[in-house]
Amino acid sequence: MNKTCEVCGNEYDKAFEVSMAGKRHVFDSFECAIQSLAPRCAHCGCRVIGHGTEAGGRTFCCAHCAHSAGVHEVADRAEHAQH
């Protein structure tokens, strides 16, 4: 049975469903799922598809972006390697 992707509108026999925050979503690819559901970095705007970091209610893709936005309590491996 074909389902329609909510992002691109493609009807696809291998579409899949994702349940998030009590809502059901249908996508034809992980790319569309990411575009729809992944948060954006509060500093650079990229989609956060890894763990990222959260501080002060904001999500960042990395410690560098958090630092650039004034959040200095976070660190990642790149930050440790510089010291």
C-alpha positions in Angstrom: 0.0 0.0 0.0 1.4 3.4 -1.0 1.6 6.2 1.5 2.2 9.8 0.8 5.2 11.7 2.2 4.1 14.7 4.2 7.2 16.7 3.1 7.6 16.1 -0.6 4.2 14.6 -1.5 5.8 11.4 -3.1 3.6 8.3 -3.0 5.8 5.4 -2.2 5.3 1.8 -1.4 8.2 1.8 1.1 7.1 4.9 3.0 7.4 4.7 6.8 5.8 6.2 9.8 7.4 8.1 12.7 5.5 8.8 15.9 6.8 11.9 17.8 5.1 13.8 20.6 1.9 11.9 20.1 1.7 12.7 16.3 2.0 10.3 13.4 4.2 11.4 10.5 4.7 9.6 7.1 7.9 10.0 5.1 9.4 8.4 2.0 13.0 9.0 3.1 15.1 9.8 6.1 16.0 13.0 4.3 12.4 14.2 4.5 12.0 13.0 8.1 15.1 15.0 9.1 13.8 18.1 7.3 10.5 17.8 9.1 11.5 16.7 12.6 15.1 17.5 13.4 15.6 20.7 15.4 17.7 23.5 14.1 20.8 24.8 15.8 20.0 28.1 17.6 23.2 29.6 16.3 24.0 28.4 12.7 20.6 27.1 11.8 21.8 23.6 10.6 19.6 20.6 11.3 20.8 18.8 14.4 20.8 15.1 13.3 23.3 13.9 16.0 23.2 14.4 19.7 23.9 18.1 19.7 23.8 19.9 23.0 21.1 21.8 24.8 21.5 24.8 27.1 19.1 27.4 28.4 16.2 25.8 26.4 18.1 26.1 23.1 19.6 23.3 21.0 23.0 23.6 19.4 24.8 21.4 16.9 28.1 21.7 18.7 30.0 23.4 21.6 31.4 26.0 19.2 27.9 27.2 18.2 26.9 27.2 21.9 29.9 29.3 22.8 29.2 31.7 19.9 25.7 32.2 21.3 27.1 33.0 24.7 26.7 29.6 26.3 30.1 28.6 27.8 29.1 25.6 30.1 29.3 23.1 27.3 32.4 21.4 25.7 33.1 18.8 23.1 36.2 16.8 22.1 37.3 19.7 19.8 37.2 22.1 22.7 39.3 19.7 24.9 41.9 19.1 22.2 42.7 22.8 22.0 43.7 23.0 25.7 
